[in-house]
Amino acid sequence: MNSDNKNGWKIYADNGLIGTAYYRYSDQPWFVCDFDPTPQFAIFKSLFDKYAHLVNEPRESDMDFSEFYEVNIESLNLRLMPFGNVWQGQVYVAQIYDGVEAWLRPL
């Protein structure tokens, strides 16, 4: 499929584009996407990797994944800029796995 026909979201941290999430399917309440990072994503990749580890292996850490998200990911001031026929909301949770897959969940 040509990228002009895809649906998804441009993801910004403050004013810098960190990547594009191309909608693949819904796994309610999540939107599962292919993630195409920009070079700027490298600055934040370790935070998303740590968060993904905390979510998937909560027993391996004393840290609560929701607290980590609130302190570390929310502070990035992430914004979604939708394109195509996708959810248009502003409040969401973002998980980015290995810099190649994004899960977005409206709140």
SULQUI-V388367 format. One record per run of one state. SS is the DSSP state (H for helix, E for strand, L for the rest). FROM is the first residue (numbers start at 1). LEN is the number of residues. If there is no record, write none. Layout:
ss: <SS:SS>
from: <FROM:FROM>
len: <LEN:LEN>
This chain:
ss: <L:H:L:E:L:E:L:E:L:H:L:H:L:H:L:H:L:E:L:E:L:E:L>
from: <1:3:6:8:14:16:28:30:38:39:44:45:57:58:61:65:77:78:84:92:98:101:107>
len: <2:3:2:6:2:12:2:8:1:5:1:12:1:3:4:12:1:6:8:6:3:6:1>
